Amino acid sequence: MKLIIVESPTKAKTISKFLGADFKVESSFGHVRDLPAKEMGIDITNNFEPKYVTPAKAKKTASALKAAASKAETVILASDEDREGEAIAWHLAKVLKLDQSKTQRIVFHEITKPAIIQALENPRGINQDLVDAQQARRVLDRLVGYELSPFLWKKVAKGLSAGRVQSVAIRIIVEREREILAFNSQEYWTVSAEVKDEKSGTAYKANLFRLDGKTFDKLDISAELAASLKEQLIDAIGRIVKVEEKSVSKNPSSPFTTSTLQQGANRQLGFSAKQTMVLAQKLYEQGFITYMRTDSLNLSAQFLIEAREYLAGTLPPEYVLPEPRTFKTKGKNAQEAHEAIRPTLASRTPDELKEKLDKGEYRLYNLIWQRTLATQMPAAKLSATTIDIEAACTDGTKHIFRASGQVLVFDGYLKIYPEKTAEQVLPKPSENEAVTFLKIETEQHATKPPARFSDAGLVKEMEKFGIGRPSTYAPTINTIITRNYVQRNEDKRLQPTDIALVVNDLLVEHFPKIVDYNFTAGMENDLDLVAAGEKEWQPLIADFYGDFHSNLEKKYEDIKKSDIMPEETSEEKCDKCGAAMVIKTGRYGKFLACSAFPECRNIKKMDGGAAVKQDNPALDALNEKYKGTACDKCGSEMKVRTGKYGPFLACTAYPKCKNIKNVDDGADKGKEIICPACKTGKIVKKFSKRGAFYACDNYPDCKNAYWGQPTGDKCPDCESLLVKDKDGGIVCSDKGCGYKK
């Protein structure tokens, strides 16, 4: 009997389907050995030798695998083909004390029968260079985390952490936030015209392009100038001065890498980087897609043949390329895997898997399948038209308006992978032809600051600077959110917390190497050289650690906490001892603390980073409205509090009584709606971790709920309630109906 060991039970189950009784497939459930959880676990005096231990949760699995290995004629280590997978195989060999002569290492890019059979026919040994690269990263991150985090505890606030990659990611987000705060918005105006083509009678829109023969910056058009131009153009005589038509090709994007998959899933499906990778892992382990940690753009020759056969069998000939389209990887270190992320079978359509996958898995598979098949289809063809119109005013000035439009002539790859194309159908006038100005419109605008990063935007920025590698993007984003350095705001954008600003400024000033983009990218390149066998890992660590440790020792002496975290005064008095309260910043933001500390340890929350007693007319009005309201659970007085989702009523006997109730703050009012499920309750607004939703107030007896605000009207097709969607439109609450108003 041959024993195959993989990392996950799902992967083991999928591989078992392809092999006979001579094989037994077991799972290690990830790493069976790691650095200890409660100590650094690195012998700095002994060439940074790691001290590995078997975690308690892995001991039972390790014992079972050891027993199975002792009975096997051959043990085959089949963990993933990247550095992490190689390290898992190496740790298994050490923990299970495997006989090298009876141990094999196999790798594969997809979990399909041909790929597994081919891997079994071509075993190899453990690649120690890949193991060393993973060890180097692990040791490096452990040194930074275990030495710098206690420094932050002492000088800033307890519970903080620092990391080689996470701190650079925080810096990127903080610097963007400061760009936003420093941005000065400027007003400008646009002037547009509704133009009628005299020959065809077609009306279309054109925008002011040249001002009396001169180009202009958008900020040049003030409110006064816009109003003046509108007056001038009322009686202007229009004629066509230039018509330009050209054919435009729109080529498909390259197949997905880890980075572009996270970006595409975030933009098109709204998935976070972590959510995308969790779903991709499930698809991979079930054998539906290839390995999802890769920066290669290559597609196998066999897949290209299968893709062409599928397209030729399902679409007209004009949608099939005469030769396969290939893509060249731009990154010089694209060596994590040998292929882009693709379906394992080109002919396995999303509809075929719809019943086998959950909703998230299906949507991600659909995106991957569409994108990959589209790479082997012809470009879309568009006809682009530009029309320049002269407006001759009665005062002798002549302005140029420009209309631009494009029409999809041949959809090409868009037939499978739909993308938005802006279309404005324009007539085909001749030069010098007269046109009529039907309407002149002016519109006020303001310049906008750069947007905060989405998951997709941050991944793209990290990739641009060479910070991290495909396997680190999602964990890094998850870490900085979990540790309260970054929060997702209402628009799902990444926004730094108060403590992130403090920690970032400290690191930038006193530990510049840790948060330096070029240094971090250079370290990634060095790790790649270790993986390629061109550099030893321990001298690399030694070069970094010497300067880092000596600087850290010096900063313990030089830096005072009061310099980093100065206290702010407040008008609040301590309700326990009467001393003044001061504003401090902790791991979870600003709070009020008694200035008589340590004699008095009273602390209080702050609302939205401002003192509790800051003037707030709306809150004062609500407090007046609900004055004297008794708790229906304990009889104590209820007070209006504010939280993440706005004001609410809370019992003053907290924490003994944790009763809370919604308040009517005058916002988001709608007509009273009786719950269509139970017929007795009312639909009210509620809040969860995902945001606001609407549900029956008879909960838990009635669990009817809606993510969009019900309008009170019923769907004309199925009689379900109509709700507002996120774009403000009206849709049926029954997703299977599909009605849109």
N, C-alpha and C positions, 0 to 999 in steps of 0.2 A: 504493500500500500504506500502511495506517495501522498505526503501531507503538503497542502498549499495553504500558506498563511497570508491573509490580506488584512486591511485595516478595519473594514466595516462589515456588519452582518448582511447588509443589502448587497454589497459587492460580492460577498461569499455566496449568497443565494443565487445571484445572477450567473456567476462562473460555474456553479454546481450543475446548472442546466446543460452546459456544453460538454461535460466530462462523464466518463463512465465510472463503474464501481471501483476501479483501481485508484481513484483519487478521492481524497477527503479534503474538503475546503473549510477552514476555520478562520475566525476573526480575532484580531488582537485588540479590537476596540481602541485603535490609535496607538499612542506610545505606551510601552510597558516599562520604560525607564526615562527619567528626566532629572533635572536639577532639583534639589530639595525645595519645598515650598516656604519654609520658615528660616532659611539661612542662605547666604550667598552661594555656597557650594562650589567655590572656585579657590584653588590653592595658588594664591598670587606668588608666593615665594618659590613654588615648584613649577615654573614655566606655564602658569595659568591652567594647570590641570583641572578639568571638571570633576566634581564628585557626584556621580550619578546614583540615584536611588530608585527603587521600584515603589511607586505610590501605593498607598493602602488599597485604593479602589482597583488597582491593576494586579494585585497579588494573586487573587483567585484565578483570574484569566491566565496569568503567567504559569501557575501551577498546572492548570488543565492543558495548556499548550505544551509544557515540558513533558507531561505524561504521554500526550499524543505523539510528540516528536520521538520519544524513546522507542515507540513501536513502529515507526515509519522507516522504510528502506531509504527514502530520500525526502528531505525537507526543502520545499520550494518557497522562497520569500517573494511575494508578489505585491508588495506595496507600491504606491504611485511612483512614477518615473522621475519626479523632481527631487530636489535636495532633501526636502522633508521626508519624502517617501524612502529615500536611500538611508537616511538616518534611522528611520523606524526599522528597516531591515537589519541594519547594523546592531541596533539595540536588542532586537529579538535574538540575533545570533549570540550576543554576549550573555543575555539573561538566561536563555535556554541552554547555553553551553553546547552549541551545535558543533558536530564534527564537520570540519571544513570539507572533507572529502565526500561527505554525504549531503552537502548543502548547495543549493543552486539559487541564483537570483534571476528573476525574469521581469521584464517590463513590457508594457503595451500601452498604446495611445487610446484604445477604445475597448470596451468590454463586449466583444462579439466572438463567435466561435472561431472564425478564421484567425482573428488577432490572437486569441488565447493559444490555439494550436501552434501558430507560428512562433509565439514566445516560448512555448514549451520545447520546441525544436531547436531554439537558439538561446540556451541559458548562458549566463555569465556570472562572474563573481561580483561581490560588493565593490562599488566604486568608492574608494577611500577619499578621493579628492572631493567628491560631492558631499560625503559625510563631514569632512573637515570644514568645508564652506558653511555647512549648517551649524557645526559646532562653533565656528568663529562668530557667526551672527548671534547665536544664543549666548555665548560668553560675553561678547561685546555689549549686548543689550542688558544682560544681568549686571555687569559692572556699572554701567551708567545708572540703571534703575536703583540698585541697592546702595550706591554711594551718594547719588545726587538727591534721591527722594528724602532721606533723613535730613539732609541740609534744608530742603524746602519745608519740612515739618518744623524745624527749629527756627528758621528765619521768616517763614510766611504763615503757614497754617497747617495743623495736623491733617493727615489723611491725603496729602498731595502726592503726586508721583511725577516722575520725569522719564523720558525715553528718547533714545537716539533718533527714531523716525517720528514718533508722535509729537515731540516738541517742535520739530520743523514744520509739521502739518499745522500745528497751532499757530506758529509764526505766520504762515501763509494766510490763515483766516484772520488773525489779528491785524495784519498789515492792510488787508482789504477793508476791514472795519474802520480803520483809521482814515483810509482814503475816502470812505463814505462820509465819516464825520467831518472831514476837512473840506468836503465838496461844497462849493458855492453855486447854487442853482441860478441860471440866467434865463430870463424870459426872451422868447423870440416868437415870430409869427410866420405863418405860411400863407401864401396866396394861391388859390386854385380857381380853375374855371370849368364850367360845364359847357362843352363845345358841341355844336350840331353840324354834322357834315351835310352840306346842301344837296349833294347828289343822291346819297342813300337815305338821308334823313336820320342817320344813326347819331345818338348823343353819347359822348364819352368824356372822361375827366382828364384834364391836363394841369400840370403844376408850373408855376413861374420858374423859369430856368435862367434867363438873362434879364438884367435890369438895364433898359436903354442901351443894349449892346455890350454890357459889361457883366462878367461873372461876379457873384457875390457869395459871401459866407452867410450861413443861415442866421447867425446872430446879428447880421446887418439889418434885418427887417424888424423894426420896432413897431409898437402899436400905432404910433402916429403915421409912420410910413405906410403901414398896411392899410390904414383907413384912407390915406391920400391916394394910394394905388387903386383902391376899390372905386373911388370917385372918378379917377381918370379913365378906368377901364369900362365904365358903364356904357359909353357910346363908342367904344373902340371898334375899328374895322379889322376883321381877321382874315388872314390868308395863309395857306400852307406854303412854307418856305423850304421844307426838306422832308423827304420820306425815305426811310431806310428799312429794308427788310433783310433778314439773314436767318439762316438755319443754325440752330444750336443743338449740340448733342449733350445729353446728360448721362454720364456713365454711372454704373452701380458702384457702391462703396465696396471696400475690401471685406473679406470675411471677418468674423469677430475674433479678436484677441481677448484676453481677460479684461484689459482696460476698456476697450471699446464696447465689450458686452455690458460692463457695469454702467458705462455712459449711456448706451442705447436703451438699456432696460430702465434706467432712471428717467430719461427724457420721454420715452414712449409709453412706458408702463407704470411709471411712478414708483418703481422699486428702489429701495436703498441698496447700497453696495453689498451689505451683509446679506440682505434678503436675496439678492441676485445670486450670490455665491452658494447659499444654502440650497436654493432651488436647482442650480446648475449641478451641484454635487449629487443631488438625488437623481437627476436625469442621467448623469454619467454612470452612477452605480447601477442603474436599471438597464444600462446598455443602449440608451437612446441618443446620446451625444458623445463626442470624443472628449478627451481630457480638457478640463476647463481652466487650468492654470498654464497659460502659454502666451508668448508674445510673438509667435510665428504666424505668418500669413499663408503658409504653404497648404495646399490641398493635395491629397494623395492622387496618384494617377488613376487608381481604381475608382475612387469617388468621382473624378472628372468624367470617366466613361459612364458610370451609373447615372450621373446628373444629366448628361447629354441624352442618354437613352430615355430617361424619364420625360424630359422636356419634349423630345421628338415624338414620344408616344401620346402626349397629352395636349400639346399645343400645335398650332399651324407652323409650317417650316420657317416663316420669317422670324420666329421667336427662338430659333436655335442657332448658335454660333457655328461657323465653319470649323473653327479651331478653339480649344479651351483657352479661357482667359486666366492668366497667372498673375500673381502679385508678389512684389519683392519687399521683404521685411526691411524697414528703415533702421531699426535699432541695431547697433553693433553687437549687443549682448543678447540677442534673441536666441537663447539656447535652453530655455526651460523645457521645451517640448518640440516635437517635430511637425506638428500641424496646427492650423487654426482650429477654432471651435466650430464644429459642424455636426449635422445629423450623421449617425453611423450608416444609415441607409437613405439615399436620396429619394427613394420611392415611398418612404414611410411618411405619409402626409400628416399634418396636425390632426385632421379629422379622424384619421385612423386610430389615433391615441387618445382622443377626447374622453372616452369612457374609462381609460386606464389611469389618467393623470388627474391630480386635483387642479383647481382653477389656476393657481399660480404657476405650477409646473407646465400646464398646457399653454398659458400665455407666453412663457419664456421659450418653450420649445417652438411655438409658432413663429416667434421673432427670429430664432436661430435658423429655422428651416427656410423661412422666406428670404432672409439676408443671404444665406449660402447659395440657394438655388439662383437668386438674382445675379450673383457674380458670374454665372455662366449663361447670361442672356444678353442680347444686344442693347446698346444704349437707347434711351428714349430720345425722340426727335421732336424738337419744338420749333415753331416759327416765331421769331421775335421781330416786332415792328416798333419803330420809333418815329413819331411825327412831331416836327417842330412847327409851331404856329406863331406867326407874327401878329401882335396886337398894336395897331397904329392908333394912337390916341389923338384927340383934337388939339392938344397942346404941342404936338409935334414929336413927342417921345414915342419910341417903339420898343416894346418888350417882347420877349420870346417865351412862350409856354411850350412845355414838352409833355407829350403823352407816350407812355410805354405800355406795351402789351405783349403777351405771348400766348400762343395756342398750341396745345399738344397735338402733334401730327401723327406720331406713332408712339404708343406707350412703352414698347420694349420691356425692359426688366420691371417697370412699374406695374405690369400686369400681375406680378406675383408679390412684389414688395412695394406697396403703395407709399408714396411720399407726397407731401403737399407741393403743388406747383401753382404759383400765382398767375391767374389768367384774367386778362381784360381783352376782350375781342374788339379790335379796332377796324374801322373801314379801310379801304385801299384808295385813298385820294391821290390826286396828281398835284405836283408842285404848282403854285400860283392859284390854286383853286380856293374860292371864297368859303369861309366858315362863319357861323354866327355864334357869338358869345351869349348863351342863354342865362348864365348866372355866374357871378363872381363871389367867391367865398373867402373869408379870412378866418384863420384859426390860431388861437393862442397856444403856445407850448412852453415847456421849461426843460432845460437840459437836466439829464438825470445822472446821479452818481453811478459808479460801477455797481453791479448787482452782487449781493452776497453769494458765496459759492453754494451750489447744489452738490450732492454726492458726485454727480457726473463731472461738474466743473472742477472739484477738488482733485478727483482722480486724474483728470487731464493735466492739471497744473503740476501735480506730483510727478507724473510721467514726463512732462516737459523738462523738469529740472533733474530728472534721474533719481528721484527720491523714492526709495523702496523698490520692490519688484512685484510682478503680478500677484503673487500670493499674499502680499502685505497690505495692499490698498484697503480692502474691506475691513480687516482686523484693526488697522490704524484708525479708521473713521469710527468704528464701534468703540474703541478704547477711549478716544478723546470725548465722546459723548457720555459713555458710562462713568467716566471720572469727572464729569461736570465741568470740563473746560469749554465745551461747546454744546449748544442746544439747537434743536431744529425749531425754527419759528413757524408761524402759521402758514407760510408759503413753502415749508419744508426746506428752507435755506439754513445753512450752518452759520450760527451767530455766536461769537465768543462771550463767555460770562465775565463778570468783574474779575474773578480770580485768574482767569486766563490772561487778561491784560497785565496783571501784576507779575505773574510768573514769567510771561514772555519777556517783559522788560528786564527782569532780573537776569534771565539767561542770556539775552542779547548783550547786556552790558558786561556781565562778569564771566560768562561761559560761551563766548561767541562761536567757538568751534562746534559746540553741540548743536547749535541752531543755524549754522552756516550752510546754505544751499550747496555750494561747491564742495565743501568738505564732506557732507553727507553723501552726495553723488559720487565723489571720489572713493569713499569707503565702499559703496556698492560695487564700483568697478574693481576694487581690490578683492572683494569677495568673489566676483566672477573669475578673477585670475586664480584664486585658490581652487575654485571648482574646476578650472581647466588644467590644474596641476602645474601652474606656472609660478605659484607663490606659496610659501608656507604660512599657516594661519597663526601660529604662536608669536613669531616676530611682528606680525601685523598688529596683534593685540598689544604687545609690549610697546611698540612705537606710540600708540594712542594713549595707553594707560599712564605712562610716566608723567607727561605734561598735565593730563587731566587730574590725576590724583594730587600732584603738588599744588596746582592752582586751587583745587577744592580745599585743601588744608589751609591755604593762605586766606581764602575767602571766609572761612569760619571765624578767623580773627578780625578781618577787616570790616565785615558787614554787620550792622546792627539791625535788629528787627524793626526798630522805630523809624529807621531811614527808608525801609521798604514799605512798611505798613503804618503810615502815620494815622493817628486817630483824628476823626472829624468831630466837631462839637455839634450838639443838637439842643433844642429847646425842651426836650423831654426830661422829666424828673423820674427817678426810680420810685416805683410804687411800693417798694419794700423798706427803703431806708431814707428816701428823700434826696439822695445825692443826684448830681447831674448825670444823665446818660450820655455816652459817647458812641459815635458810629464807628464800627470796626468792619473789616472784611475777612470773611472766613472761606472755607472751601465751597460753601454753598451760597456765597454772595454776602451782601452787607447785612449787618444786624446791629441792634442797640445793646450796649453792655453798660453796666453800672460802673462809674468812675471810681467807686470805693473798693473795687476788686483788689485783693482777694477777700477782704472782710465781707463784702457783699458780692455774690456771684449771679445776681439777677441779669438775665438777658431777655430780649424781646425781638420778635420778628419785625421786619420792615415790609411795607407794601410797595412793590415795584421799585425797590432801591431808594425810596424816599421815606423820611420819618413818618411814623404812624399819624402824627397830628398835623401833617401838611394840609393846607387848605384844599378841600375837595368838595365843592358845592353839591355835586351829584350824590356823593356818598353821604353828606350831611342831610340832604333831602330824604334819602332812603332811610337813614337812621330815625329821622323825625316821623316818617310815615309808619315805621314798624315799632315805634316806641311803645313799650309795655307789652309786646307780644310774648306770650308764655310758651315754653317748650311743651309740646303735646306728649312728651315721654316722661319728663321729671318735674315739670312745673317751673323750672328756673327761667329767668329772662333770656330772650333770644336777642342777639346783636347782629348787625350787618357787618360782614367781613368781606374782604376781597381776596380772590385767588387767581389762579392761572386763567380761568374762564370767566372772570368778572365777579360781581357781588353775589353773596349768598347769605342766608340766615344761619347762624351757628349758636348752639347752646352755650351760655356763659359758664356752665358747670363742667366744661371740658377740662381734663380728660375723663372724668367720671361718666359724663354723658356726651356722646359723640354725635348727637342728632344734628343734622343739617337739612335745610330746605331751600328750594329755589325762591328767588324774589322777582317781582315784576319791576324791572328797572326802566320800563318804558320803551325798550328797544325790541326790535324784531317782533312786533305785535302782528297778530293775524286773527282771523275770525275763529271762534271757538269750534273745535272739530271733535265730534263724538267718534270714539274708536270704532272702526268698522268690524273689528274682530269680536270684541265682547259686548258692544252696543251700549255699555254703561259708563265706561271710563272716558276721560278726555285726553287728547293728544297734547303733550307738554314738551317743552324743550329741556333736554338733559345733557350731561357732559360725561365723557369718558376720556381715557388716555389718547384716543384717536381724535378727540375733538367733540363738537356739538352734534347731537342727534335728537330725534323726536320719537317719543314713545308714550304708550298708554300709562296713565297715572295709577292704574290698578295693578301695576307690577308688585309682587311676582305672580299674582293670579293670572294676569294677562301679560304676555311677553311680546306683544306686537310693537314693532319699532321701524323707523325710517331714517336713512342717513341724509335725506334731503328734506327741506321744510315743506310739509303738505300745504296745498293751496285751499283745500276744502272741497275742490271740485273732483268729479269722478272721470275716469278715462272713458271716452266714447266707445272704445273698442272692447274693453274687458271689465269695466266698472270698478277697477282698483282706484285708489286715491292717486291724484296727480301730485307730483312734488317738484320743487325747484332743483335743477342740477347745479353743479359747481360753477357753470358759466352763466347762470341766471336764467337759463331756458326752462321750459316746462316739459316734464317727461312723465311717463307712467311709472309708478313705484314697482310694478311687476316687471323685472328685467326681461322676462321671457316674452313680454308683449311687444316692446320696442316702439310704442307710440311716442311721438314728439310733437309738441304744439308749435 
